[in-house]
Amino acid sequence: MSEPRDDQPDAWTSGPAVETDKSAQAPGKTKAGEGEWERDVLNRLAFASLNEQRRARRWGIFFKLLFFVYLFAIFFYLPGQWSTAPITHAEHTALVELDGVIASNTPANADDLAGGLRRAFEAKNAKGVILRINSPGGSPVQAGYIYDEIKRLRKMHPEKKLYVVVTDMCASGGYYIAAAADAIYANKASIVGSIGVLMDGFGFVDTMKKLGVERRLMTAGDHKGILDPFSPLKRNEVAFVQGLLDNIHQQFINAVKEGRGDRLADDPRLFSGLFWDGEEGVKLGLVDGLGSSSYVAREIIKAEKIVDYTRRPDLLERFAERIGVATARVLGDDLGLRGANLR
């Protein structure tokens, strides 16, 4: 009987055969599998990042193109100063808007309004003209220019009537212009009148005394510092300015009387600077009737279709005008160059 060899397992002491885990026996293969998974995740993240960059680049290009198209439209396709091509429409009522404060540096300036009115009167198929006003007034000079232009156009085109239609307000310089029309229509709640002139400001003399501030004003000319807000008022200068305002007021009164004639009521309040609603305005002769632009076009002019001849500035003009207005206001306030107002 042969003795058992040392390298052979003892059947009595050894346990049952146990299958070993192949994965545990091959650690190199396990690490390789984990590395492949990590590489796959990294690849996916890298591709996702590249796709995101491409997407962002596409959107950037799109918005840049959109911006250049927008600039191109502003410079080449938006309406400019005036269109030289004649406006051709069927029989219609021509409309011109006067909206806001009347001044040389606002949309309600004499040049633009006069140009719109000329185009409206010269339009062959326009049976009549409506000047729609919503204004508290403004410069007597600008209002006078428009008043005179309306008179001239009415004389040149006697076959066309011009009707003013008041929306919210037609006061002071606005009514100065309206008085040149053939007739005035308003809403019952519209504000009309305010036939007067004002020049306003502030005085800081007592305030400077309390603060201990000394005013040092040097001028060449005895009255160059007239109405200086930091200097006491002088009676002779106040009288001079009052005479100036009275003269402008009388010009206003004469224009209203010439335009309205015997339609005005004999009421001393008319030229006092007071204002009334549309219904009271009819009673005082300031307004001829109650009605809107549509009513006047349909019932008075007998051409219901309305075509707007108002000049509309483009975006670049508006931007430039805003800069100009701001600069003019700053200079005017600093230098005290503020004139009379029909407001």
ROGU-923379 format. One record per residue (C-alpha): residue number from 1; z, x, y. Coordinates in pm, whole numbers, plus 50000, padded with zeros to 5 digits. Example, Ala and Ser with C-alpha at 12.3 -4.5 7.8 and 13.67 -1.06 7.14 Angstrom:
2
1, 50780, 51230, 49550 $
2, 50714, 51367, 49894 $
This chain:
343
1, 50000, 50000, 50000 $
2, 49892, 50148, 50325 $
3, 50125, 50170, 50618 $
4, 50034, 49987, 50938 $
5, 49878, 50192, 51203 $
6, 50039, 50220, 51545 $
7, 49728, 50087, 51726 $
8, 49717, 49764, 51524 $
9, 49923, 49467, 51646 $
10, 50211, 49350, 51436 $
11, 50137, 48999, 51303 $
12, 50506, 48915, 51296 $
13, 50598, 49036, 51644 $
14, 50281, 48963, 51838 $
15, 50233, 48619, 51988 $
16, 49930, 48400, 51971 $
17, 49615, 48523, 52125 $
18, 49595, 48428, 52498 $
19, 49266, 48404, 52684 $
20, 49279, 48609, 52994 $
21, 49145, 48484, 53332 $
22, 48807, 48644, 53384 $
23, 48838, 48616, 53753 $
24, 49164, 48804, 53745 $
25, 49003, 49072, 53534 $
26, 48714, 49106, 53789 $
27, 48876, 49152, 54130 $
28, 48563, 49304, 54272 $
29, 48360, 48992, 54204 $
30, 48622, 48768, 54375 $
31, 48615, 48973, 54694 $
32, 48240, 48969, 54692 $
33, 48238, 48589, 54673 $
34, 48481, 48563, 54962 $
35, 48269, 48802, 55167 $
36, 47959, 48590, 55111 $
37, 48142, 48282, 55239 $
38, 48259, 48465, 55552 $
39, 47912, 48597, 55618 $
40, 47772, 48246, 55583 $
41, 48020, 48113, 55840 $
42, 47944, 48397, 56079 $
43, 47571, 48337, 56041 $
44, 47613, 47970, 56115 $
45, 47825, 48042, 56424 $
46, 47569, 48292, 56548 $
47, 47280, 48047, 56501 $
48, 47481, 47773, 56671 $
49, 47546, 48002, 56967 $
50, 47177, 48092, 56989 $
51, 47078, 47725, 56976 $
52, 47327, 47644, 57249 $
53, 47189, 47923, 57468 $
54, 46835, 47800, 57411 $
55, 46937, 47445, 57495 $
56, 47112, 47558, 57815 $
57, 46806, 47765, 57911 $
58, 46577, 47463, 57860 $
59, 46798, 47242, 58077 $
60, 46813, 47513, 58343 $
61, 46434, 47534, 58349 $
62, 46409, 47154, 58364 $
63, 46643, 47123, 58663 $
64, 46471, 47410, 58845 $
65, 46135, 47239, 58799 $
66, 46284, 46910, 58914 $
67, 46421, 47078, 59227 $
68, 46082, 47232, 59311 $
69, 45911, 46896, 59259 $
70, 46165, 46740, 59496 $
71, 46097, 47006, 59762 $
72, 45722, 46962, 59715 $
73, 45757, 46586, 59767 $
74, 45961, 46639, 60085 $
75, 45716, 46881, 60241 $
76, 45387, 46724, 60137 $
77, 45427, 46358, 60049 $
78, 45705, 46210, 60262 $
79, 45578, 46044, 60582 $
80, 45565, 46269, 60884 $
81, 45557, 46193, 61254 $
82, 45281, 45937, 61248 $
83, 45013, 45825, 61008 $
84, 44673, 45853, 61172 $
85, 44520, 45605, 60931 $
86, 44505, 45251, 61073 $
87, 44727, 44991, 60912 $
88, 44518, 44709, 60771 $
89, 44686, 44390, 60658 $
90, 44602, 44026, 60645 $
91, 44721, 43805, 60928 $
92, 45087, 43887, 60988 $
93, 45375, 43922, 61232 $
94, 45444, 44276, 61351 $
95, 45807, 44389, 61350 $
96, 45976, 44677, 61535 $
97, 46345, 44757, 61484 $
98, 46584, 44870, 61758 $
99, 46908, 44958, 61582 $
100, 47202, 45153, 61725 $
101, 47291, 45324, 62050 $
102, 46996, 45369, 62284 $
103, 46965, 45739, 62368 $
104, 46707, 46017, 62363 $
105, 46869, 46186, 62061 $
106, 46911, 45880, 61838 $
107, 46665, 45674, 61630 $
108, 46676, 45413, 61910 $
109, 46500, 45639, 62160 $
110, 46231, 45531, 62404 $
111, 45950, 45747, 62263 $
112, 45978, 45619, 61906 $
113, 46029, 45257, 62009 $
114, 45742, 45263, 62256 $
115, 45517, 45416, 61990 $
116, 45610, 45147, 61738 $
117, 45549, 44873, 61994 $
118, 45208, 45016, 62084 $
119, 45101, 45020, 61720 $
120, 45227, 44664, 61675 $
121, 45036, 44533, 61978 $
122, 44719, 44721, 61882 $
123, 44718, 44594, 61522 $
124, 44416, 44363, 61495 $
125, 44564, 44121, 61244 $
126, 44906, 44091, 61409 $
127, 44940, 43745, 61564 $
128, 45261, 43830, 61743 $
129, 45533, 44093, 61775 $
130, 45905, 44073, 61701 $
131, 46145, 44330, 61846 $
132, 46460, 44295, 61637 $
133, 46762, 44430, 61828 $
134, 47106, 44526, 61708 $
135, 47250, 44751, 61979 $
136, 47559, 44785, 62201 $
137, 47344, 44949, 62469 $
138, 47321, 45308, 62583 $
139, 47120, 45509, 62834 $
140, 46988, 45310, 63134 $
141, 46699, 45556, 63158 $
142, 46588, 45504, 62797 $
143, 46634, 45127, 62830 $
144, 46429, 45129, 63149 $
145, 46146, 45319, 62980 $
146, 46125, 45064, 62699 $
147, 46150, 44770, 62943 $
148, 45855, 44905, 63145 $
149, 45650, 44973, 62831 $
150, 45701, 44618, 62706 $
151, 45584, 44483, 63042 $
152, 45276, 44706, 63030 $
153, 45186, 44610, 62672 $
154, 45227, 44239, 62742 $
155, 44990, 44275, 63036 $
156, 44735, 44467, 62828 $
157, 44753, 44220, 62536 $
158, 44817, 43878, 62691 $
159, 44705, 43705, 62370 $
160, 45006, 43845, 62181 $
161, 45358, 43731, 62251 $
162, 45663, 43951, 62206 $
163, 45981, 43787, 62084 $
164, 46322, 43953, 62071 $
165, 46541, 43853, 61777 $
166, 46908, 43947, 61808 $
167, 47107, 44018, 61492 $
168, 47470, 44121, 61547 $
169, 47458, 44240, 61906 $
170, 47228, 44272, 62204 $
171, 47454, 44396, 62481 $
172, 47411, 44589, 62803 $
173, 47113, 44828, 62763 $
174, 47001, 44627, 62461 $
175, 46980, 44315, 62674 $
176, 46809, 44514, 62950 $
177, 46523, 44568, 62703 $
178, 46535, 44213, 62566 $
179, 46487, 44067, 62914 $
180, 46128, 44199, 62913 $
181, 46027, 43979, 62616 $
182, 45847, 43644, 62626 $
183, 46146, 43480, 62457 $
184, 46479, 43573, 62302 $
185, 46623, 43427, 61981 $
186, 46965, 43494, 61834 $
187, 47213, 43379, 61575 $
188, 47488, 43147, 61692 $
189, 47743, 43425, 61632 $
190, 47538, 43706, 61792 $
191, 47688, 43886, 62093 $
192, 47468, 43889, 62404 $
193, 47512, 43985, 62767 $
194, 47743, 44259, 62901 $
195, 47520, 44308, 63205 $
196, 47707, 44592, 63370 $
197, 47736, 44970, 63396 $
198, 48020, 45204, 63307 $
199, 48113, 45569, 63329 $
200, 48425, 45658, 63133 $
201, 48647, 45961, 63090 $
202, 49008, 46082, 63086 $
203, 49249, 46244, 63330 $
204, 49499, 46511, 63223 $
205, 49653, 46611, 63556 $
206, 50009, 46490, 63484 $
207, 49992, 46621, 63128 $
208, 49908, 46969, 63254 $
209, 50199, 46957, 63500 $
210, 50441, 46870, 63220 $
211, 50305, 47152, 63006 $
212, 50315, 47397, 63295 $
213, 49941, 47468, 63273 $
214, 49749, 47570, 63586 $
215, 49388, 47459, 63632 $
216, 49160, 47730, 63772 $
217, 48825, 47573, 63861 $
218, 48571, 47772, 64061 $
219, 48251, 47608, 64183 $
220, 47956, 47675, 64412 $
221, 47910, 47347, 64594 $
222, 48182, 47125, 64740 $
223, 48143, 46851, 64478 $
224, 48027, 47045, 64173 $
225, 48357, 46975, 64000 $
226, 48338, 46601, 64067 $
227, 48538, 46390, 63819 $
228, 48683, 46699, 63655 $
229, 48942, 46556, 63410 $
230, 49194, 46832, 63489 $
231, 49181, 46789, 63867 $
232, 49311, 46503, 64084 $
233, 49058, 46238, 64188 $
234, 48924, 46249, 64541 $
235, 48861, 45921, 64723 $
236, 48527, 46024, 64868 $
237, 48403, 46133, 64523 $
238, 48522, 45810, 64361 $
239, 48338, 45613, 64631 $
240, 48024, 45816, 64571 $
241, 48028, 45754, 64195 $
242, 48102, 45386, 64246 $
243, 47799, 45360, 64474 $
244, 47587, 45524, 64205 $
245, 47707, 45277, 63942 $
246, 47646, 44985, 64179 $
247, 47287, 45097, 64236 $
248, 47217, 45121, 63862 $
249, 47385, 44783, 63811 $
250, 47159, 44626, 64072 $
251, 46854, 44772, 63897 $
252, 46980, 44611, 63577 $
253, 47030, 44275, 63751 $
254, 46683, 44287, 63906 $
255, 46523, 44362, 63568 $
256, 46704, 44068, 63403 $
257, 46612, 43830, 63684 $
258, 46249, 43941, 63672 $
259, 46232, 43898, 63297 $
260, 46428, 43574, 63260 $
261, 46337, 43405, 63589 $
262, 46457, 43050, 63640 $
263, 46579, 43027, 63279 $
264, 46905, 43190, 63391 $
265, 47191, 42955, 63473 $
266, 47351, 42968, 63818 $
267, 47672, 43126, 63698 $
268, 47844, 43416, 63881 $
269, 47978, 43551, 63551 $
270, 47632, 43645, 63424 $
271, 47629, 43987, 63590 $
272, 48000, 44062, 63565 $
273, 47981, 44259, 63240 $
274, 48108, 43970, 63026 $
275, 47940, 43881, 62697 $
276, 47899, 43561, 62496 $
277, 47798, 43436, 62153 $
278, 47449, 43308, 62083 $
279, 47530, 42941, 62138 $
280, 47685, 43007, 62477 $
281, 47399, 43243, 62555 $
282, 47154, 42953, 62516 $
283, 47354, 42747, 62767 $
284, 47358, 43035, 63017 $
285, 46986, 43102, 62981 $
286, 47036, 43444, 62826 $
287, 46884, 43321, 62498 $
288, 46596, 43076, 62444 $
289, 46691, 42950, 62100 $
290, 46870, 43014, 61772 $
291, 46674, 43165, 61484 $
292, 46609, 43468, 61265 $
293, 46306, 43694, 61235 $
294, 46174, 43486, 60945 $
295, 46214, 43169, 61150 $
296, 46029, 43313, 61450 $
297, 45748, 43449, 61232 $
298, 45708, 43125, 61038 $
299, 45771, 42860, 61303 $
300, 45688, 43023, 61636 $
301, 45422, 43287, 61567 $
302, 45284, 43095, 61265 $
303, 45237, 43410, 61056 $
304, 45507, 43420, 60790 $
305, 45417, 43763, 60650 $
306, 45611, 44034, 60837 $
307, 45490, 44396, 60854 $
308, 45729, 44665, 60980 $
309, 45582, 44903, 61241 $
310, 45908, 45086, 61311 $
311, 45881, 45462, 61306 $
312, 46096, 45608, 61026 $
313, 46173, 45982, 61056 $
314, 46151, 46189, 60738 $
315, 46445, 46376, 60586 $
316, 46374, 46704, 60762 $
317, 46355, 46530, 61098 $
318, 46683, 46352, 61033 $
319, 46853, 46679, 60943 $
320, 46719, 46850, 61255 $
321, 46814, 46552, 61472 $
322, 47170, 46555, 61340 $
323, 47205, 46923, 61427 $
324, 47058, 46859, 61772 $
325, 47281, 46559, 61835 $
326, 47594, 46751, 61733 $
327, 47499, 47045, 61957 $
328, 47420, 46820, 62252 $
329, 47748, 46636, 62218 $
330, 47949, 46957, 62205 $
331, 47772, 47095, 62513 $
332, 47803, 46764, 62694 $
333, 48174, 46739, 62627 $
334, 48239, 47102, 62719 $
335, 48037, 47091, 63041 $
336, 48131, 46737, 63138 $
337, 47767, 46628, 63146 $
338, 47804, 46262, 63056 $
339, 47610, 46010, 63259 $
340, 47630, 45637, 63318 $
341, 47599, 45402, 63025 $
342, 47480, 45045, 62983 $
343, 47728, 44973, 62705 $
